[in-house]
Amino acid sequence: MTPQPSPQAGAAVKAADRAHVFHSWSAQELIDPLAVAGAEGSYFWDYEGKRYLDFSSGLVYTNIGYQHPKVVAAIQEQAARMTTFAPAFAVEARSEAARLIAERTPGDLDKIFFTNGGADAVEHALRMARLHTGRPKVLSAYRSYHGGTQQAVNVTGDPRRWASDSGTAGVVHFWAPFPYRSRFYAETEEQECARALEHLETTIAFEGPGTIAAIILETIPGTAGIMMPPAGYLAGVREICDKYGIVFVLDEVMAGFGRTGTWFAADLYDVVPDLMTFAKGVNSGYVPLGGVAISAEIAATFAERPYPGGLTYSGHPLACAAAVATINVMAEEGVVEHAARLGSEVVEPALRELAERHPSVGEVRGTGMFWALELVKDRETREPLVPYNATGQAAAPMSAFAASAKAHGLWPFVNMNRTHVVPPCNITEAELKEGLAALDTALSVADEYTR
């Protein structure tokens, strides 16, 4: 679709937004949201007719891009047949979505509890774990993000937690492995893995194993920087959970449904959790949907004992119809395999070449269509490009980088010292190279802040 400029319409949209919309994670008077006129495939555009290649996939959820015709048609067909129905009934779209998801989840995660998104999926997974074990505490990692609702934001390990953290949520944080910025003074990935597992088990010992219901981890931490766990770490956490009777929860909200070049990131590590949360890519974000995939053992806990939780829109027919169509599109069009191939053959070589030329790039890491560049002032000391949780003038280098990317038609995903490369999983090779060229230009701006 060719964008048609309409500045007057854009001004009206912007005025209404500024008058009435309260935006998340924002100081309301300090933001200037872009008015978006339309989107298709890997691109969106504003009312001035300027087009952007979306290297953020919305918020890392448009795994098959915007306006895929088969998914749009499925939503329209479902709306014509049955727009909505209460969750206590068996509905075709809901049943089929659950079946297709269960076919792809690892191990025996064959029961699906539907939610409206990722945060409430985390809320319910942790509630299930506490009820299953009869224990109160949850362990989660620093450098993590699990959602913005009360329990989910408390298990989150980044600064967005602080304003809501009263210390009463039963959450204990620990350090997960991150070799580039090791908290364990490790010199190899093997050391990082062994020391991180020792740290986790020591934390459990001092907190009291009999008090801990669950350990929740993002299989590959996303917002925090796409930190690939070293070989053996997730398997080691699985063993620790089995040893102490702790429920192992993997958060696949961001990493799931093709993002890593596999259906789920857990497939890369041959690990099966007890509970797994999902959302975002399950239907490319076309209609809000999330859920919890549940193991046979935990499902059995609620076979004759009611599960005390639910949502009015659990398994909403329109959302589930979108999920059915999305999963089928991904299978028919080979989207998962496409993401894996482009990740290994195009993205990784290109990003490593950029890292060689740009002193602002400290590390490249990722897989599939799930990559991050760690930006630094100094490669030798690994000093971050901006301080932790920087705002205002302190965040100027990252702001300048992002502004350059946008000026060259690339919409980036930036967080603290990192820029993510997370385009739609079905992006074409030509589009990908276009985006990488714009990224190259933007990194030259970041280079100006290095020494």
C-alpha positions in Angstrom: 0.0 0.0 0.0 1.3 3.5 -0.9 0.9 6.0 2.0 -1.2 9.0 1.1 -0.2 12.1 3.0 -3.0 13.7 5.1 -1.4 16.1 7.6 -4.8 17.6 8.6 -6.1 14.2 9.6 -2.9 13.4 11.4 -3.1 16.7 13.4 -6.7 15.7 14.5 -5.5 12.3 15.6 -2.6 13.8 17.5 -4.8 16.4 19.2 -7.3 13.9 20.4 -4.5 11.7 21.7 -2.9 14.5 23.7 -6.3 15.6 25.1 -7.5 12.2 26.2 -5.1 9.2 26.0 -3.1 8.4 29.1 0.1 6.6 27.9 1.9 3.8 29.7 5.3 4.1 31.2 5.4 7.9 30.4 5.4 11.4 31.9 2.3 12.5 30.1 3.4 16.1 29.3 6.9 15.1 28.1 5.9 12.7 25.3 5.2 13.3 21.6 3.7 10.1 20.2 3.8 9.6 16.4 0.4 9.6 14.8 0.3 6.4 12.7 -1.9 6.3 9.6 -1.5 2.7 8.5 0.7 -0.4 8.5 1.3 -3.4 6.2 3.8 -6.2 6.3 7.1 -5.0 7.8 6.3 -1.2 7.5 4.1 1.4 9.0 3.6 5.1 8.0 2.6 8.4 9.4 0.1 11.0 8.1 2.9 12.9 6.4 3.5 9.9 4.2 6.8 8.9 5.8 7.3 5.2 5.9 9.2 3.3 8.6 10.6 -0.2 8.5 9.6 -1.7 11.9 12.6 -3.2 13.6 10.6 -3.5 16.8 7.7 -5.6 15.6 5.3 -3.3 17.4 6.4 -4.3 20.9 8.0 -7.6 19.7 4.7 -9.1 18.7 3.9 -8.7 15.0 5.8 -11.9 14.2 4.0 -12.2 10.8 3.9 -8.4 10.2 0.9 -6.1 9.9 -2.3 -6.9 8.2 -1.6 -10.4 7.0 -4.6 -11.1 4.8 -5.3 -14.6 6.0 -5.4 -13.5 9.6 -7.6 -10.4 8.8 -10.0 -12.7 6.9 -10.1 -15.2 9.8 -11.1 -12.4 12.3 -13.7 -11.1 9.9 -15.2 -14.6 9.4 -15.2 -15.2 13.1 -16.9 -11.9 13.8 -19.6 -12.7 11.3 -20.2 -16.1 12.9 -19.7 -15.4 16.6 -18.1 -12.2 17.9 -17.9 -13.3 21.6 -18.9 -16.0 24.0 -18.3 -16.6 27.7 -15.3 -18.7 28.7 -17.2 -21.5 30.4 -18.4 -22.9 27.1 -16.7 -25.0 24.5 -16.2 -22.8 21.4 -14.6 -24.0 18.2 -12.1 -21.2 17.8 -11.0 -21.6 21.4 -10.7 -25.3 21.2 -8.7 -25.3 18.0 -6.4 -22.6 19.2 -5.7 -24.6 22.4 -5.0 -27.7 20.3 -2.6 -26.0 17.9 -0.7 -24.4 20.8 -0.5 -27.7 22.7 0.8 -29.5 19.6 3.8 -27.1 19.7 4.6 -26.7 23.3 7.4 -28.9 24.7 6.8 -32.1 26.8 3.4 -32.6 28.4 2.3 -28.9 28.5 -1.0 -29.9 26.9 -3.6 -27.9 28.9 -4.0 -24.2 27.9 -5.4 -21.5 30.2 -6.2 -18.4 28.1 -5.6 -14.9 29.3 -5.8 -11.4 27.7 -2.0 -10.9 27.5 1.4 -11.8 28.9 1.2 -10.0 32.2 -1.9 -11.8 33.4 -0.5 -15.1 32.0 2.4 -14.6 34.5 -0.1 -13.7 37.3 -2.0 -16.9 36.7 1.1 -19.1 36.3 2.4 -18.0 39.7 -1.0 -18.4 41.3 -1.1 -22.0 40.0 2.4 -22.7 41.3 1.6 -21.4 44.7 -1.7 -23.4 44.9 0.0 -26.5 43.6 2.9 -26.4 46.1 1.2 -24.6 49.0 4.3 -22.4 49.3 4.4 -18.5 49.2 7.6 -17.4 47.6 8.7 -16.8 44.0 12.3 -16.4 42.8 13.0 -14.4 39.7 16.0 -12.8 38.0 17.4 -9.3 37.9 17.6 -8.2 34.3 14.1 -9.5 33.5 10.7 -8.2 32.5 7.5 -10.1 33.1 4.7 -7.5 32.8 3.1 -4.5 34.3 0.3 -5.9 36.6 0.9 -6.2 40.3 2.5 -9.6 40.6 4.1 -9.5 37.2 5.8 -6.2 37.8 7.1 -7.4 41.2 8.8 -10.4 39.6 10.2 -8.1 37.0 13.9 -7.3 37.6 14.3 -3.9 36.0 13.6 -0.4 37.3 10.0 -0.3 36.3 9.4 -2.5 39.3 10.6 0.0 41.9 7.5 2.3 42.1 5.3 -0.7 42.8 7.6 -2.8 44.9 6.4 -2.7 48.5 8.5 -5.8 49.5 5.3 -7.7 50.3 4.8 -9.7 47.1 6.7 -12.8 48.2 9.4 -12.2 45.5 13.1 -12.8 45.8 15.4 -11.8 43.1 18.7 -13.5 42.1 21.4 -13.0 39.4 21.0 -15.1 36.3 23.9 -15.6 33.9 25.1 -12.8 31.6 28.7 -13.4 30.6 29.3 -10.0 29.1 28.5 -8.3 32.4 29.1 -11.2 34.8 28.2 -10.8 38.4 30.3 -13.9 39.1 33.7 -12.8 37.8 33.6 -15.6 35.3 36.1 -15.8 32.5 34.3 -18.4 30.4 30.7 -19.4 29.7 31.2 -22.6 31.6 32.3 -20.7 34.7 29.4 -18.3 34.3 26.9 -21.2 34.1 28.4 -23.1 37.1 28.6 -20.1 39.3 25.1 -18.8 38.4 23.7 -22.2 39.3 25.6 -22.3 42.6 24.4 -18.8 43.4 20.8 -19.8 42.7 21.0 -22.9 44.8 22.6 -21.0 47.7 19.8 -18.4 47.4 17.3 -21.2 47.7 19.1 -22.7 50.7 19.1 -19.4 52.6 15.4 -18.5 51.7 14.3 -22.0 52.7 13.5 -24.5 50.0 10.1 -25.4 51.6 9.0 -21.8 51.2 9.6 -21.4 47.5 6.7 -22.2 45.1 8.3 -21.3 41.8 11.3 -20.0 39.9 10.3 -17.9 36.9 12.7 -17.1 34.1 12.4 -15.7 30.6 13.8 -18.5 28.5 15.8 -15.8 26.7 15.5 -12.4 28.5 14.0 -10.1 25.9 13.5 -6.4 27.0 16.6 -6.7 29.3 18.8 -7.4 26.3 18.4 -10.8 24.6 20.9 -12.5 26.9 21.3 -16.0 25.6 21.7 -18.4 28.6 24.9 -20.4 28.5 24.7 -24.1 27.6 23.5 -26.1 30.6 22.0 -23.3 32.6 18.3 -24.0 32.0 18.8 -27.7 32.4 20.6 -27.0 35.7 17.7 -24.9 36.9 15.3 -27.7 35.9 17.4 -30.1 38.1 17.4 -27.7 41.0 13.6 -27.3 40.8 13.1 -31.1 40.7 15.5 -31.5 43.7 13.5 -29.1 45.9 9.9 -29.6 44.5 9.8 -26.1 43.0 7.7 -25.3 40.0 9.8 -24.2 37.0 8.0 -21.4 35.0 9.4 -20.3 31.6 8.1 -17.0 30.3 8.0 -17.2 26.5 5.8 -14.1 26.0 8.4 -12.4 23.9 10.6 -15.4 22.7 7.7 -17.7 21.6 6.1 -18.4 18.3 9.0 -18.3 15.9 10.9 -15.3 17.3 14.0 -17.4 18.0 13.8 -19.5 14.8 12.0 -22.2 16.8 8.4 -22.4 17.9 9.6 -21.8 21.5 13.0 -20.8 22.8 12.8 -23.8 25.1 13.2 -26.0 22.0 16.8 -24.5 21.7 17.7 -25.8 25.1 15.8 -29.1 25.2 14.2 -28.1 28.5 10.6 -28.7 29.6 9.1 -26.3 32.3 6.1 -27.1 34.5 4.3 -24.0 33.3 5.0 -21.8 30.3 3.5 -18.4 29.6 2.9 -17.0 26.1 1.2 -14.0 24.3 2.4 -11.6 21.7 3.4 -13.7 18.7 0.6 -16.3 19.3 -1.6 -14.2 17.0 0.8 -11.5 16.0 -0.9 -9.1 18.4 -3.9 -8.7 16.1 -6.4 -9.3 19.0 -5.1 -9.4 22.6 -4.4 -12.9 23.7 -2.1 -14.7 26.1 -2.0 -17.9 28.1 -0.4 -20.5 30.3 0.6 -23.9 29.0 0.2 -26.4 31.9 1.9 -29.7 32.7 -0.1 -32.8 33.4 1.0 -32.8 37.1 -0.1 -29.3 37.8 -3.3 -29.7 35.7 -4.1 -32.8 37.9 -4.0 -30.5 41.0 -7.2 -28.9 39.7 -8.9 -32.0 38.4 -11.3 -32.1 41.3 -10.4 -28.9 43.0 -11.6 -25.7 41.4 -8.9 -23.3 40.1 -9.7 -20.0 41.7 -9.1 -17.7 38.8 -10.5 -16.6 35.5 -11.1 -13.7 33.1 -14.3 -12.5 31.4 -12.5 -12.6 28.0 -10.5 -15.8 28.5 -10.2 -17.4 25.1 -12.1 -14.7 23.3 -13.3 -16.1 20.0 -11.9 -13.3 17.9 -8.5 -13.6 19.5 -8.5 -17.3 19.2 -9.6 -17.2 15.6 -6.6 -14.9 15.0 -4.3 -17.4 16.8 -5.6 -20.3 14.7 -5.0 -18.4 11.5 -1.6 -17.1 12.6 -0.3 -20.5 13.6 -1.5 -22.0 10.4 0.1 -19.2 8.4 3.4 -19.7 10.2 3.3 -23.5 9.4 2.1 -23.1 5.8 4.6 -20.3 4.9 7.5 -21.7 6.8 7.9 -18.6 8.9 9.8 -20.3 11.8 12.3 -21.8 9.4 12.6 -18.5 7.5 13.4 -16.7 10.7 16.1 -19.3 11.6 17.7 -19.1 8.2 17.7 -15.3 8.0 19.0 -15.1 11.5 22.0 -17.3 10.8 22.7 -16.3 7.2 21.9 -12.6 7.1 21.5 -11.0 10.5 24.3 -12.5 12.5 27.0 -12.0 9.9 25.8 -8.4 9.2 25.7 -7.5 12.9 29.1 -8.9 13.6 30.5 -6.9 10.6 28.9 -3.8 12.1 30.5 -4.6 15.4 33.9 -4.7 13.8 33.4 -1.2 12.3 31.6 0.6 15.1 33.4 1.2 18.4 30.0 1.8 20.1 29.1 -1.9 19.7 30.4 -3.9 22.6 28.6 -7.2 21.9 26.3 -8.9 19.5 24.0 -11.7 20.7 20.8 -13.4 19.6 19.2 -16.0 17.4 16.5 -16.1 14.7 14.8 -12.7 14.6 15.8 -11.9 18.2 19.0 -9.9 18.4 20.6 -7.2 20.5 23.6 -4.9 20.2 25.1 -3.9 23.5 26.2 -0.2 23.1 29.2 1.0 25.1 31.4 4.1 25.5 34.5 2.0 25.8 34.9 -1.5 24.5 37.9 -2.3 26.7 36.2 -1.3 30.0 32.7 -2.2 28.7 31.4 1.1 30.2 27.8 1.4 29.0 26.9 4.1 26.5 24.5 5.6 29.1 24.2 4.9 32.8 21.8 2.3 34.2 18.2 3.6 34.1 19.4 6.9 32.6 16.9 9.7 31.8 17.1 13.2 30.5 20.5 14.5 29.4 22.2 11.3 30.7 20.3 9.3 28.1 21.2 11.7 25.3 23.5 9.2 23.4 20.7 6.6 23.1 18.2 9.3 22.2 20.5 10.6 19.4 21.0 7.1 18.1 17.2 6.4 18.0 16.5 9.8 16.4 19.0 9.0 13.6 17.5 5.6 13.0 14.0 7.1 12.7 15.3 9.9 10.4 16.5 7.2 8.0 13.2 5.3 8.0 14.0 2.7 10.7 11.9 2.3 13.8 14.2 0.8 16.5 13.6 -1.0 19.8 15.9 0.6 22.3 16.2 -0.1 26.1 18.9 1.4 28.3 22.2 0.6 26.5 20.8 -1.8 23.9 19.2 -1.7 20.5 17.3 -4.7 19.5 16.9 -6.1 16.0 13.5 -7.8 16.2 11.7 -7.3 12.9 8.7 -9.5 11.8 9.8 -13.1 11.5 8.6 -13.2 7.9 10.5 -10.1 6.8 12.1 -10.4 3.4 15.8 -10.5 2.9 15.7 -7.2 0.9 13.8 -5.5 3.7 16.2 -6.9 6.3 19.2 -5.5 4.4 17.5 -2.1 4.1 17.0 -2.0 7.8 20.6 -3.1 8.6 21.9 -0.3 6.3 19.9 2.3 8.3 21.2 0.7 11.5 24.7 1.1 10.2 24.1 4.9 9.7 22.5 5.3 13.2 25.5 3.5 14.9 27.8 6.2 13.4 25.9 8.6 15.7 26.4 6.4 18.7 30.1 6.2 17.8 30.4 9.9 18.4 29.9 9.3 22.2 32.7 6.7 22.5 36.2 7.2 23.6 
